[in-house]
Amino acid sequence: MSEKNIVQAIKDKGKTLESEMSFFDHLEALRWHLMRSAIGVVVFTGIAWYFYDFIFNKIIMAPFYGSFWTYRMMCKFGDGFCITHINGEIINTDMAGQFMLKLNSSILMGIIAAVPYILWEIWRFIKPALLDKERKAASGFVFYASILFILGILFGYYVIAPESISFLAGYTVSATIHNQFTISSYLSMVATITLIIGIVFELPILIYILASIGILTGTFMRKTRRYSVVILLIVGAIISPSPDFLTTMIATVPLFALYEVGIVVASIVEKRRLKKHEEIMES
């Protein structure tokens, strides 16, 4: 091997070592971000555990009572919408059922409360890899993502969950069958609905990311709006178990609004990309 080849091999080896160190540095940074996120969840879980009596009676079980805010508001629209009593009772069938209820629901509350902090840790991890313009464009990521998630949680909790509970608890095949629901199935349904709606409300953020990397554009979303309407109607019917058209539309209208917001976001990103491309071509 010639001297020139030896020098080149050493340089290539140095670049490889540098890239490997950079990779492990990023891996180490990610590990610390994940650890801090986990600590945040543990802290909020501990707070939920301490105030569990209030959380259980005023939050978890509230949609099962006829005095819940949503049911009282529905009564103002007429007797046909009024719900004053939920048909059924909550039971526990497992020896450790109530302890696991407290543990699982405290963890669930801890995760929900920690979402803004988790998003902040994610932002801190990806921020160093962004250019200055990209940082400015995505500077409100944590705020907007947190607001959308909270709005989704509230919509799922105050609208979709009560509708689901009142419909499923009131649905009977025969008068000889009495509804008794295990506390685990009740908690699972309420938690699933609220978390799914919270995640679905992140649609504009997902659209922004896809538009930023060039996968999605506002023009494409406008052209495919009619197909999107059908898809959103199907999603609205899935997340709302009640078969009546009004309830399905209540669940679907916010999805339409999120899609329209996504079109605006994608259009803004598209204009920025075109402007940047023109500047590069002119230079």
Accessible surface in RSA format (square Angstrom, percent):
REM  Atomic radii and reference values for relative SASA: ProtOr
REM  Chains: A
REM  Algorithm: Lee & Richards
REM  Probe-radius: 1.40
REM  Slices: 20
REM RES _ NUM      All-atoms   Total-Side   Main-Chain    Non-polar    All polar
REM                ABS   REL    ABS   REL    ABS   REL    ABS   REL    ABS   REL
RES MET A   1   175.47  90.9  93.62  62.0  81.85 194.9  98.45  83.7  77.02 102.0
RES SER A   2    59.86  50.6  45.33  60.5  14.52  33.5  51.30 109.2   8.55  12.0
RES GLU A   3   139.76  80.2 131.01  99.1   8.75  20.8  48.35  93.5  91.41  74.6
RES LYS A   4   171.38  83.6 162.38  99.6   9.00  21.4 110.57  99.5  60.81  64.8
RES ASN A   5    80.24  55.3  75.85  73.3   4.40  10.6  11.15  26.8  69.09  66.8
RES ILE A   6    80.20  45.6  79.78  59.4   0.42   1.0  80.20  57.8   0.00   0.0
RES VAL A   7    67.26  44.3  66.92  60.6   0.34   0.8  67.10  58.3   0.15   0.4
RES GLN A   8    89.32  49.9  88.71  64.8   0.61   1.4  36.44  77.6  52.88  40.1
RES ALA A   9    49.97  45.9  39.80  61.4  10.17  23.1  45.60  64.2   4.37  11.6
RES ILE A  10   114.87  65.4 110.29  82.2   4.59  11.1 112.71  81.2   2.17   5.9
RES LYS A  11   121.36  59.2 112.03  68.7   9.34  22.2  66.37  59.7  54.99  58.6
RES ASP A  12    66.65  46.7  63.90  63.6   2.76   6.5  28.36  66.8  38.29  38.2
RES LYS A  13   122.71  59.9 119.72  73.5   2.99   7.1  74.26  66.8  48.45  51.6
RES GLY A  14    35.48  43.8   0.00   N/A  35.48  43.8  30.40  83.4   5.08  11.4
RES LYS A  15   137.98  67.3 131.60  80.7   6.38  15.2  83.88  75.5  54.10  57.6
RES THR A  16    60.46  43.0  56.16  56.9   4.30  10.3  36.32  48.8  24.14  36.5
RES LEU A  17    85.23  47.5  85.16  60.9   0.07   0.2  85.16  59.8   0.07   0.2
RES GLU A  18   121.02  69.5 117.05  88.6   3.98   9.5  42.20  81.6  78.82  64.4
RES SER A  19    64.96  54.9  53.82  71.8  11.14  25.7  48.48 103.2  16.48  23.1
RES GLU A  20    80.87  46.4  78.20  59.2   2.67   6.4  28.72  55.6  52.15  42.6
RES MET A  21   126.20  65.4 123.94  82.0   2.26   5.4  98.42  83.7  27.78  36.8
RES SER A  22    47.85  40.4  43.24  57.7   4.61  10.6  26.18  55.7  21.68  30.4
RES PHE A  23   120.84  60.5 115.16  71.3   5.67  14.8 119.93  72.7   0.90   2.6
RES PHE A  24   121.54  60.8 117.13  72.5   4.42  11.5 117.29  71.1   4.25  12.2
RES ASP A  25    92.85  65.0  84.90  84.5   7.95  18.8  27.42  64.5  65.42  65.2
RES HIS A  26   102.07  55.8  99.97  69.5   2.10   5.4  73.37  75.6  28.70  33.4
RES LEU A  27    88.36  49.2  84.45  60.4   3.91   9.8  86.67  60.9   1.69   4.5
RES GLU A  28    76.39  43.9  73.60  55.7   2.79   6.6  42.18  81.6  34.21  27.9
RES ALA A  29    40.28  37.0  32.76  50.6   7.53  17.1  39.79  56.0   0.50   1.3
RES LEU A  30    61.29  34.1  61.29  43.8   0.00   0.0  61.29  43.0   0.00   0.0
RES ARG A  31   113.13  47.5 110.80  56.5   2.33   5.5  59.45  81.3  53.68  32.5
RES TRP A  32   114.17  45.8 114.17  55.3   0.00   0.0 104.69  55.8   9.48  15.4
RES HIS A  33    19.00  10.4  18.80  13.1   0.19   0.5   8.20   8.5  10.80  12.6
RES LEU A  34   108.89  60.6 104.40  74.7   4.49  11.3 104.72  73.5   4.17  11.2
RES MET A  35    76.46  39.6  72.50  48.0   3.96   9.4  73.12  62.2   3.34   4.4
RES ARG A  36    72.60  30.5  70.79  36.1   1.81   4.3  36.68  50.1  35.92  21.8
RES SER A  37    12.19  10.3  12.05  16.1   0.14   0.3   9.27  19.8   2.92   4.1
RES ALA A  38    55.49  51.0  48.20  74.4   7.29  16.6  54.56  76.8   0.93   2.5
RES ILE A  39   100.73  57.3  99.95  74.5   0.78   1.9 100.60  72.4   0.13   0.4
RES GLY A  40    10.20  12.6   0.00   N/A  10.20  12.6  10.00  27.4   0.20   0.4
RES VAL A  41    27.44  18.1  27.44  24.8   0.00   0.0  27.44  23.8   0.00   0.0
RES VAL A  42   103.48  68.1  99.63  90.2   3.85   9.3 100.93  87.7   2.55   6.9
RES VAL A  43    81.51  53.6  73.96  67.0   7.55  18.2  79.61  69.2   1.90   5.2
RES PHE A  44    71.76  35.9  68.88  42.7   2.88   7.5  68.88  41.8   2.88   8.3
RES THR A  45    21.36  15.2  21.36  21.7   0.00   0.0  20.13  27.0   1.23   1.9
RES GLY A  46    39.37  48.6   0.00   N/A  39.37  48.6  33.29  91.4   6.08  13.6
RES ILE A  47    85.39  48.6  82.02  61.1   3.38   8.1  84.67  61.0   0.72   2.0
RES ALA A  48     5.36   4.9   3.69   5.7   1.67   3.8   5.10   7.2   0.26   0.7
RES TRP A  49    92.75  37.2  89.05  43.1   3.69   8.7  66.28  35.3  26.46  42.9
RES TYR A  50   172.99  80.8 146.75  83.5  26.25  68.3 102.60  77.1  70.39  86.8
RES PHE A  51   110.89  55.5 106.16  65.8   4.74  12.3 110.89  67.2   0.00   0.0
RES TYR A  52    17.85   8.3  17.28   9.8   0.57   1.5  17.28  13.0   0.57   0.7
RES ASP A  53   114.55  80.2 111.30 110.8   3.25   7.7  33.30  78.4  81.25  81.0
RES PHE A  54   122.53  61.3 114.37  70.8   8.16  21.2 120.41  73.0   2.12   6.1
RES ILE A  55    17.81  10.1  17.81  13.3   0.00   0.0  17.81  12.8   0.00   0.0
RES PHE A  56    50.69  25.4  50.69  31.4   0.00   0.0  50.69  30.7   0.00   0.0
RES ASN A  57    72.45  50.0  67.89  65.6   4.56  11.0  16.52  39.8  55.93  54.1
RES LYS A  58   134.38  65.6 118.11  72.5  16.27  38.7  62.72  56.5  71.65  76.3
RES ILE A  59    58.01  33.0  58.01  43.2   0.00   0.0  58.01  41.8   0.00   0.0
RES ILE A  60     4.60   2.6   1.99   1.5   2.61   6.3   4.60   3.3   0.00   0.0
RES MET A  61    11.35   5.9  11.35   7.5   0.00   0.0  11.30   9.6   0.06   0.1
RES ALA A  62    12.44  11.4  11.38  17.6   1.06   2.4  12.23  17.2   0.22   0.6
RES PRO A  63     0.00   0.0   0.00   0.0   0.00   0.0   0.00   0.0   0.00   0.0
RES PHE A  64    21.53  10.8  16.83  10.4   4.71  12.2  16.83  10.2   4.71  13.5
RES TYR A  65    97.93  45.7  95.28  54.2   2.65   6.9  75.13  56.5  22.80  28.1
RES GLY A  66    19.53  24.1   0.00   N/A  19.53  24.1   4.22  11.6  15.31  34.3
RES SER A  67    80.08  67.7  65.12  86.9  14.96  34.5  46.64  99.3  33.44  46.8
RES PHE A  68    16.01   8.0   9.91   6.1   6.10  15.9  16.01   9.7   0.00   0.0
RES TRP A  69   123.86  49.7 121.55  58.8   2.31   5.4 102.26  54.5  21.60  35.0
RES THR A  70    12.14   8.6  12.14  12.3   0.00   0.0  12.14  16.3   0.00   0.0
RES TYR A  71     0.11   0.1   0.05   0.0   0.06   0.2   0.11   0.1   0.00   0.0
RES ARG A  72   118.89  49.9 113.21  57.7   5.68  13.5  51.39  70.2  67.50  40.9
RES MET A  73    48.71  25.2  48.08  31.8   0.63   1.5  26.43  22.5  22.28  29.5
RES MET A  74    28.61  14.8  28.56  18.9   0.05   0.1  27.88  23.7   0.73   1.0
RES CYS A  75    40.40  30.6  26.42  29.5  13.98  32.9  19.23  48.7  21.17  22.8
RES LYS A  76   159.19  77.7 119.89  73.6  39.30  93.6  86.48  77.8  72.70  77.4
RES PHE A  77   155.79  77.9 128.19  79.4  27.60  71.8 134.54  81.6  21.25  60.8
RES GLY A  78    30.72  37.9   0.00   N/A  30.72  37.9  30.21  82.9   0.52   1.2
RES ASP A  79   140.19  98.2 119.38 118.8  20.81  49.2  39.12  92.1 101.06 100.8
RES GLY A  80    81.26 100.2   0.00   N/A  81.26 100.2  40.14 110.2  41.12  92.1
RES PHE A  81    89.78  44.9  85.33  52.9   4.45  11.6  89.54  54.3   0.24   0.7
RES CYS A  82    44.62  33.8  22.52  25.1  22.10  51.9   6.77  17.2  37.85  40.8
RES ILE A  83    35.25  20.1  31.26  23.3   3.98   9.6  34.38  24.8   0.87   2.4
RES THR A  84   106.35  75.6  84.91  86.1  21.44  51.1  56.33  75.7  50.02  75.6
RES HIS A  85   139.73  76.4 121.46  84.4  18.27  46.7  83.59  86.1  56.14  65.3
RES ILE A  86     5.39   3.1   0.76   0.6   4.63  11.2   2.00   1.4   3.39   9.2
RES ASN A  87    69.91  48.2  67.50  65.2   2.41   5.8  18.19  43.8  51.73  50.0
RES GLY A  88    24.44  30.1   0.00   N/A  24.44  30.1   7.53  20.7  16.91  37.9
RES GLU A  89    86.52  49.7  84.41  63.9   2.11   5.0  28.79  55.7  57.73  47.1
RES ILE A  90    43.32  24.6  17.00  12.7  26.32  63.4  17.00  12.2  26.32  71.4
RES ILE A  91    53.62  30.5  46.06  34.3   7.55  18.2  53.62  38.6   0.00   0.0
RES ASN A  92    59.55  41.1  28.89  27.9  30.66  73.8  11.97  28.8  47.58  46.0
RES THR A  93    93.74  66.7  56.91  57.7  36.83  87.8  51.45  69.1  42.29  63.9
RES ASP A  94    87.87  61.5  80.65  80.3   7.21  17.1  20.89  49.2  66.98  66.8
RES MET A  95   199.04 103.1 160.19 106.0  38.85  92.5 132.72 112.8  66.32  87.9
RES ALA A  96    54.45  50.1  47.35  73.1   7.09  16.1  52.66  74.2   1.79   4.7
RES GLY A  97    10.67  13.2   0.00   N/A  10.67  13.2   8.19  22.5   2.48   5.6
RES GLN A  98   123.24  68.9 117.09  85.6   6.15  14.6  30.62  65.2  92.61  70.2
RES PHE A  99   117.84  59.0 108.65  67.3   9.19  23.9 114.70  69.5   3.14   9.0
RES MET A 100    79.56  41.2  79.56  52.7   0.00   0.0  63.96  54.4  15.60  20.7
RES LEU A 101    17.56   9.8  12.63   9.0   4.94  12.4  16.83  11.8   0.74   2.0
RES LYS A 102    62.75  30.6  62.75  38.5   0.00   0.0  20.80  18.7  41.95  44.7
RES LEU A 103    58.49  32.6  58.49  41.8   0.00   0.0  58.49  41.1   0.00   0.0
RES ASN A 104    69.55  48.0  63.35  61.2   6.19  14.9  16.42  39.5  53.13  51.3
RES SER A 105     0.10   0.1   0.03   0.0   0.06   0.1   0.10   0.2   0.00   0.0
RES SER A 106     0.31   0.3   0.00   0.0   0.31   0.7   0.31   0.7   0.00   0.0
RES ILE A 107    67.72  38.5  67.72  50.5   0.00   0.0  67.72  48.8   0.00   0.0
RES LEU A 108    26.70  14.9  25.01  17.9   1.69   4.3  26.51  18.6   0.19   0.5
RES MET A 109    39.38  20.4  36.89  24.4   2.49   5.9  19.45  16.5  19.92  26.4
RES GLY A 110     0.14   0.2   0.00   N/A   0.14   0.2   0.14   0.4   0.00   0.0
RES ILE A 111    71.80  40.9  71.80  53.5   0.00   0.0  71.80  51.7   0.00   0.0
RES ILE A 112    36.71  20.9  32.77  24.4   3.93   9.5  32.87  23.7   3.84  10.4
RES ALA A 113    48.52  44.6  28.30  43.7  20.21  46.0  38.46  54.2  10.05  26.6
RES ALA A 114     0.00   0.0   0.00   0.0   0.00   0.0   0.00   0.0   0.00   0.0
RES VAL A 115    22.32  14.7  22.22  20.1   0.10   0.2  22.32  19.4   0.00   0.0
RES PRO A 116    44.88  32.7  43.43  39.6   1.44   5.2  43.89  36.2   0.99   6.1
RES TYR A 117    67.23  31.4  61.41  34.9   5.83  15.2  51.24  38.5  15.99  19.7
RES ILE A 118    43.98  25.0  43.98  32.8   0.00   0.0  43.98  31.7   0.00   0.0
RES LEU A 119    27.68  15.4  27.68  19.8   0.00   0.0  27.68  19.4   0.00   0.0
RES TRP A 120   109.60  44.0 109.60  53.1   0.00   0.0  86.76  46.3  22.84  37.1
RES GLU A 121     1.34   0.8   1.33   1.0   0.02   0.0   1.34   2.6   0.00   0.0
RES ILE A 122    78.87  44.9  75.78  56.5   3.09   7.4  78.71  56.7   0.16   0.4
RES TRP A 123    24.47   9.8  24.47  11.8   0.00   0.0  11.72   6.3  12.75  20.7
RES ARG A 124    92.28  38.7  82.81  42.2   9.47  22.5  16.28  22.3  75.99  46.1
RES PHE A 125    59.53  29.8  49.33  30.6  10.20  26.5  50.61  30.7   8.92  25.5
RES ILE A 126    66.31  37.7  63.88  47.6   2.42   5.8  66.25  47.7   0.06   0.2
RES LYS A 127    85.63  41.8  85.63  52.5   0.00   0.0  32.07  28.9  53.57  57.1
RES PRO A 128    94.46  68.8  71.10  64.8  23.35  84.9  72.87  60.2  21.59 134.2
RES ALA A 129    85.87  79.0  48.13  74.3  37.74  85.9  59.63  84.0  26.24  69.5
RES LEU A 130    46.71  26.0  39.50  28.3   7.21  18.1  39.68  27.9   7.03  18.9
RES LEU A 131   114.46  63.7 111.47  79.7   2.99   7.5 114.46  80.4   0.00   0.0
RES ASP A 132   101.22  70.9  95.49  95.0   5.73  13.5  27.92  65.7  73.30  73.1
RES LYS A 133   145.84  71.1 139.91  85.8   5.93  14.1 103.62  93.3  42.22  45.0
RES GLU A 134    75.00  43.1  70.93  53.7   4.07   9.7  30.00  58.0  45.00  36.7
RES ARG A 135    77.40  32.5  75.91  38.7   1.50   3.6  15.61  21.3  61.79  37.5
RES LYS A 136   160.32  78.2 143.72  88.2  16.60  39.5  90.98  81.9  69.34  73.9
RES ALA A 137    45.37  41.7  17.91  27.6  27.46  62.5  25.09  35.3  20.29  53.7
RES ALA A 138    19.18  17.6  15.51  23.9   3.67   8.3  19.18  27.0   0.00   0.0
RES SER A 139    80.48  68.0  55.93  74.6  24.55  56.6  32.42  69.0  48.07  67.3
RES GLY A 140    21.45  26.5   0.00   N/A  21.45  26.5  17.56  48.2   3.90   8.7
RES PHE A 141    38.89  19.5  31.96  19.8   6.93  18.0  37.75  22.9   1.15   3.3
RES VAL A 142    29.44  19.4  29.25  26.5   0.19   0.5  29.25  25.4   0.19   0.5
RES PHE A 143   126.37  63.2 119.77  74.2   6.60  17.2 124.78  75.7   1.59   4.6
RES TYR A 144   129.91  60.6 129.49  73.7   0.42   1.1  82.47  62.0  47.43  58.5
RES ALA A 145     1.32   1.2   1.32   2.0   0.00   0.0   1.32   1.9   0.00   0.0
RES SER A 146     9.94   8.4   9.88  13.2   0.05   0.1   9.76  20.8   0.18   0.2
RES ILE A 147    70.79  40.3  70.55  52.6   0.24   0.6  70.58  50.8   0.22   0.6
RES LEU A 148    29.56  16.5  29.56  21.1   0.00   0.0  29.56  20.8   0.00   0.0
RES PHE A 149    13.20   6.6  13.20   8.2   0.00   0.0  13.20   8.0   0.00   0.0
RES ILE A 150    78.06  44.4  77.54  57.8   0.53   1.3  78.06  56.2   0.00   0.0
RES LEU A 151    88.65  49.4  86.03  61.5   2.62   6.6  86.05  60.4   2.60   7.0
RES GLY A 152     0.00   0.0   0.00   N/A   0.00   0.0   0.00   0.0   0.00   0.0
RES ILE A 153    22.77  13.0  22.77  17.0   0.00   0.0  22.77  16.4   0.00   0.0
RES LEU A 154    83.88  46.7  82.99  59.4   0.89   2.2  83.30  58.5   0.58   1.6
RES PHE A 155    36.44  18.2  31.14  19.3   5.30  13.8  35.94  21.8   0.50   1.4
RES GLY A 156     0.00   0.0   0.00   N/A   0.00   0.0   0.00   0.0   0.00   0.0
RES TYR A 157    24.74  11.5  24.74  14.1   0.00   0.0  23.27  17.5   1.47   1.8
RES TYR A 158    76.74  35.8  76.36  43.4   0.38   1.0  33.42  25.1  43.32  53.4
RES VAL A 159    37.66  24.8  37.25  33.7   0.41   1.0  37.66  32.7   0.00   0.0
RES ILE A 160     1.27   0.7   1.19   0.9   0.07   0.2   1.27   0.9   0.00   0.0
RES ALA A 161     0.00   0.0   0.00   0.0   0.00   0.0   0.00   0.0   0.00   0.0
RES PRO A 162     0.02   0.0   0.02   0.0   0.00   0.0   0.02   0.0   0.00   0.0
RES GLU A 163    25.12  14.4  24.31  18.4   0.80   1.9   3.08   6.0  22.03  18.0
RES SER A 164     0.35   0.3   0.35   0.5   0.00   0.0   0.35   0.7   0.00   0.0
RES ILE A 165     5.97   3.4   3.89   2.9   2.08   5.0   5.75   4.1   0.22   0.6
RES SER A 166    21.76  18.4   9.26  12.4  12.50  28.8   5.93  12.6  15.83  22.2
RES PHE A 167    56.72  28.4  47.49  29.4   9.23  24.0  55.57  33.7   1.15   3.3
RES LEU A 168    79.22  44.1  70.55  50.5   8.66  21.8  70.70  49.7   8.52  22.9
RES ALA A 169     3.24   3.0   2.40   3.7   0.84   1.9   2.42   3.4   0.82   2.2
RES GLY A 170    44.01  54.3   0.00   N/A  44.01  54.3  21.62  59.3  22.39  50.1
RES TYR A 171   135.56  63.3 122.50  69.7  13.06  34.0  83.26  62.6  52.30  64.5
RES THR A 172    68.85  49.0  42.26  42.8  26.59  63.4  18.00  24.2  50.85  76.9
RES VAL A 173   127.27  83.7  92.20  83.5  35.07  84.5  97.63  84.8  29.64  80.4
RES SER A 174    42.75  36.1  34.39  45.9   8.36  19.2  28.09  59.8  14.66  20.5
RES ALA A 175    98.39  90.5  67.98 104.9  30.41  69.2  77.09 108.6  21.30  56.4
RES THR A 176   115.28  82.0  89.75  91.0  25.54  60.9  81.70 109.7  33.59  50.8
RES ILE A 177    99.82  56.8  90.90  67.7   8.92  21.5  94.16  67.8   5.66  15.4
RES HIS A 178   151.77  82.9 129.81  90.2  21.96  56.2  87.09  89.8  64.68  75.3
RES ASN A 179    30.09  20.8  19.16  18.5  10.93  26.3   2.60   6.3  27.50  26.6
RES GLN A 180    99.57  55.7  73.22  53.5  26.35  62.7  10.68  22.7  88.89  67.4
RES PHE A 181    52.05  26.0  49.38  30.6   2.67   6.9  52.05  31.6   0.00   0.0
RES THR A 182    41.99  29.9  40.52  41.1   1.47   3.5  34.45  46.3   7.54  11.4
RES ILE A 183    11.70   6.7  11.70   8.7   0.00   0.0  11.70   8.4   0.00   0.0
RES SER A 184    70.17  59.3  61.88  82.6   8.29  19.1  48.07 102.4  22.10  31.0
RES SER A 185    57.86  48.9  45.85  61.2  12.00  27.7  46.65  99.3  11.21  15.7
RES TYR A 186    10.59   4.9   5.62   3.2   4.97  12.9  10.59   8.0   0.00   0.0
RES LEU A 187    19.21  10.7  19.21  13.7   0.00   0.0  19.21  13.5   0.00   0.0
RES SER A 188    63.27  53.5  55.00  73.4   8.27  19.0  30.70  65.4  32.57  45.6
RES MET A 189    46.79  24.2  40.53  26.8   6.26  14.9  36.67  31.2  10.13  13.4
RES VAL A 190    10.78   7.1  10.78   9.8   0.00   0.0  10.78   9.4   0.00   0.0
RES ALA A 191    14.00  12.9  12.82  19.8   1.18   2.7  14.00  19.7   0.00   0.0
RES THR A 192    66.69  47.4  61.32  62.2   5.38  12.8  47.19  63.4  19.50  29.5
RES ILE A 193    22.26  12.7  19.40  14.5   2.86   6.9  22.26  16.0   0.00   0.0
RES THR A 194     7.39   5.3   7.39   7.5   0.00   0.0   4.65   6.2   2.74   4.1
RES LEU A 195    49.67  27.7  49.67  35.5   0.00   0.0  49.67  34.9   0.00   0.0
RES ILE A 196    75.57  43.0  74.76  55.7   0.81   1.9  75.46  54.3   0.11   0.3
RES ILE A 197     2.28   1.3   2.28   1.7   0.00   0.0   2.28   1.6   0.00   0.0
RES GLY A 198     0.00   0.0   0.00   N/A   0.00   0.0   0.00   0.0   0.00   0.0
RES ILE A 199   113.95  64.8 109.73  81.8   4.21  10.2 109.78  79.1   4.17  11.3
RES VAL A 200    38.78  25.5  30.92  28.0   7.86  18.9  38.12  33.1   0.65   1.8
RES PHE A 201    17.61   8.8  17.61  10.9   0.00   0.0  17.61  10.7   0.00   0.0
RES GLU A 202    36.33  20.9  35.71  27.0   0.62   1.5  32.16  62.2   4.17   3.4
RES LEU A 203    43.58  24.3  40.30  28.8   3.28   8.2  43.24  30.4   0.35   0.9
RES PRO A 204     7.27   5.3   6.29   5.7   0.98   3.6   6.46   5.3   0.81   5.1
RES ILE A 205    26.81  15.3  26.81  20.0   0.00   0.0  26.81  19.3   0.00   0.0
RES LEU A 206    93.73  52.2  91.57  65.5   2.16   5.4  93.16  65.4   0.58   1.5
RES ILE A 207     5.58   3.2   5.58   4.2   0.00   0.0   5.58   4.0   0.00   0.0
RES TYR A 208    52.16  24.4  52.16  29.7   0.00   0.0  44.46  33.4   7.70   9.5
RES ILE A 209    83.50  47.5  82.18  61.2   1.32   3.2  83.48  60.1   0.02   0.1
RES LEU A 210    48.31  26.9  48.31  34.6   0.00   0.0  48.31  33.9   0.00   0.0
RES ALA A 211     1.79   1.6   0.63   1.0   1.16   2.6   0.63   0.9   1.16   3.1
RES SER A 212    45.00  38.0  29.48  39.3  15.52  35.8  28.47  60.6  16.53  23.2
RES ILE A 213   107.55  61.2  78.12  58.2  29.43  70.9  84.11  60.6  23.45  63.6
RES GLY A 214    36.88  45.5   0.00   N/A  36.88  45.5   9.40  25.8  27.48  61.5
RES ILE A 215   118.98  67.7  89.59  66.7  29.39  70.8  95.15  68.5  23.82  64.6
RES LEU A 216    30.48  17.0  28.55  20.4   1.93   4.8  29.14  20.5   1.34   3.6
RES THR A 217    44.73  31.8  44.38  45.0   0.35   0.8  37.64  50.6   7.09  10.7
RES GLY A 218     0.00   0.0   0.00   N/A   0.00   0.0   0.00   0.0   0.00   0.0
RES THR A 219    60.32  42.9  59.62  60.4   0.71   1.7  43.19  58.0  17.14  25.9
RES PHE A 220   109.66  54.9 106.93  66.2   2.72   7.1 109.34  66.3   0.31   0.9
RES MET A 221     4.95   2.6   4.95   3.3   0.00   0.0   4.95   4.2   0.00   0.0
RES ARG A 222   114.45  48.1 103.35  52.7  11.10  26.4  40.71  55.6  73.74  44.7
RES LYS A 223   152.62  74.5 128.65  78.9  23.97  57.1  84.38  76.0  68.24  72.7
RES THR A 224    31.30  22.3  31.30  31.7   0.00   0.0  27.84  37.4   3.46   5.2
RES ARG A 225    86.28  36.2  86.15  43.9   0.13   0.3  37.67  51.5  48.60  29.5
RES ARG A 226   177.28  74.4 164.78  84.0  12.50  29.8  52.73  72.1 124.55  75.5
RES TYR A 227   139.41  65.1 137.35  78.1   2.06   5.4  96.40  72.4  43.01  53.0
RES SER A 228    16.19  13.7  15.17  20.2   1.02   2.3   5.10  10.9  11.08  15.5
RES VAL A 229    55.33  36.4  55.33  50.1   0.00   0.0  55.33  48.1   0.00   0.0
RES VAL A 230    85.40  56.2  85.33  77.2   0.07   0.2  85.34  74.1   0.06   0.2
RES ILE A 231   104.07  59.2 104.00  77.5   0.07   0.2 104.07  74.9   0.00   0.0
RES LEU A 232    18.88  10.5  18.88  13.5   0.00   0.0  18.88  13.3   0.00   0.0
RES LEU A 233    61.80  34.4  59.90  42.8   1.91   4.8  60.17  42.3   1.63   4.4
RES ILE A 234    97.06  55.2  94.08  70.1   2.98   7.2  97.00  69.8   0.06   0.2
RES VAL A 235    46.39  30.5  46.26  41.9   0.12   0.3  46.39  40.3   0.00   0.0
RES GLY A 236     0.00   0.0   0.00   N/A   0.00   0.0   0.00   0.0   0.00   0.0
RES ALA A 237    51.29  47.2  39.68  61.2  11.61  26.4  40.26  56.7  11.04  29.2
RES ILE A 238   128.61  73.2 103.79  77.3  24.82  59.8 110.43  79.5  18.18  49.3
RES ILE A 239    22.82  13.0  13.77  10.3   9.05  21.8  20.95  15.1   1.87   5.1
RES SER A 240     2.91   2.5   0.45   0.6   2.46   5.7   0.29   0.6   2.62   3.7
RES PRO A 241    50.21  36.6  26.85  24.5  23.36  84.9  36.38  30.0  13.83  86.0
RES SER A 242     9.40   7.9   7.10   9.5   2.30   5.3   0.31   0.7   9.09  12.7
RES PRO A 243   107.51  78.4  72.24  65.9  35.27 128.2  82.69  68.3  24.82 154.3
RES ASP A 244    65.44  45.8  56.14  55.9   9.29  22.0  48.70 114.6  16.74  16.7
RES PHE A 245   148.94  74.5 139.16  86.2   9.78  25.5 142.59  86.4   6.35  18.2
RES LEU A 246    90.92  50.6  87.43  62.6   3.48   8.8  88.68  62.3   2.24   6.0
RES THR A 247     8.53   6.1   8.53   8.6   0.00   0.0   0.70   0.9   7.83  11.8
RES THR A 248    18.79  13.4  18.79  19.1   0.00   0.0  11.71  15.7   7.09  10.7
RES MET A 249    45.93  23.8  45.90  30.4   0.03   0.1  45.34  38.5   0.59   0.8
RES ILE A 250    65.84  37.5  59.20  44.1   6.64  16.0  64.06  46.1   1.78   4.8
RES ALA A 251     0.57   0.5   0.00   0.0   0.57   1.3   0.00   0.0   0.57   1.5
RES THR A 252     0.00   0.0   0.00   0.0   0.00   0.0   0.00   0.0   0.00   0.0
RES VAL A 253    79.79  52.5  79.49  72.0   0.30   0.7  79.49  69.1   0.30   0.8
RES PRO A 254    25.49  18.6  20.31  18.5   5.17  18.8  25.13  20.8   0.35   2.2
RES LEU A 255     3.26   1.8   3.26   2.3   0.00   0.0   3.26   2.3   0.00   0.0
RES PHE A 256    49.64  24.8  48.59  30.1   1.05   2.7  49.64  30.1   0.00   0.0
RES ALA A 257    53.20  48.9  45.09  69.6   8.12  18.5  52.35  73.7   0.85   2.3
RES LEU A 258    13.89   7.7  13.89   9.9   0.00   0.0  13.89   9.8   0.00   0.0
RES TYR A 259    23.63  11.0  23.63  13.4   0.00   0.0  21.84  16.4   1.79   2.2
RES GLU A 260    72.24  41.5  71.52  54.1   0.73   1.7  42.80  82.8  29.45  24.0
RES VAL A 261    74.95  49.3  72.97  66.1   1.98   4.8  74.78  65.0   0.17   0.5
RES GLY A 262     0.00   0.0   0.00   N/A   0.00   0.0   0.00   0.0   0.00   0.0
RES ILE A 263     5.55   3.2   5.55   4.1   0.00   0.0   5.55   4.0   0.00   0.0
RES VAL A 264    86.95  57.2  85.68  77.6   1.27   3.1  86.95  75.6   0.00   0.0
RES VAL A 265    33.48  22.0  32.79  29.7   0.70   1.7  33.37  29.0   0.12   0.3
RES ALA A 266     0.08   0.1   0.00   0.0   0.08   0.2   0.00   0.0   0.08   0.2
RES SER A 267    11.78  10.0  10.96  14.6   0.82   1.9  11.52  24.5   0.26   0.4
RES ILE A 268    81.45  46.3  80.51  60.0   0.94   2.3  81.12  58.4   0.33   0.9
RES VAL A 269     9.36   6.2   9.36   8.5   0.00   0.0   9.36   8.1   0.00   0.0
RES GLU A 270    38.23  21.9  36.51  27.6   1.72   4.1  13.79  26.7  24.44  20.0
RES LYS A 271   145.88  71.2 140.74  86.4   5.13  12.2  84.98  76.5  60.90  64.9
RES ARG A 272   126.12  53.0 118.66  60.5   7.46  17.8  55.33  75.6  70.79  42.9
RES ARG A 273   113.14  47.5 105.49  53.8   7.65  18.2  33.41  45.7  79.72  48.3
RES LEU A 274   101.79  56.7 101.35  72.5   0.44   1.1 101.55  71.3   0.25   0.7
RES LYS A 275   133.77  65.3 131.45  80.7   2.33   5.5  75.83  68.3  57.94  61.7
RES LYS A 276   100.70  49.1  99.42  61.0   1.27   3.0  64.03  57.6  36.67  39.1
RES HIS A 277   103.96  56.8 101.75  70.7   2.20   5.6  64.66  66.6  39.30  45.7
RES GLU A 278   102.08  58.6 100.48  76.0   1.60   3.8  30.95  59.9  71.13  58.1
RES GLU A 279    82.62  47.4  76.57  57.9   6.05  14.4  37.69  72.9  44.93  36.7
RES ILE A 280   108.84  61.9  99.47  74.1   9.37  22.6 101.02  72.7   7.82  21.2
RES MET A 281   137.06  71.0 108.25  71.6  28.81  68.6  90.35  76.8  46.71  61.9
RES GLU A 282   150.72  86.5 112.04  84.8  38.68  92.1  49.71  96.2 101.01  82.5
RES SER A 283   124.96 105.6  56.45  75.3  68.52 157.8  65.70 139.9  59.26  83.0
END  Absolute sums over single chains surface
CHAIN  1 A    17960.4      15835.2       2125.2      12728.8       5231.6
END  Absolute sums over all chains
TOTAL         17960.4      15835.2       2125.2      12728.8       5231.6
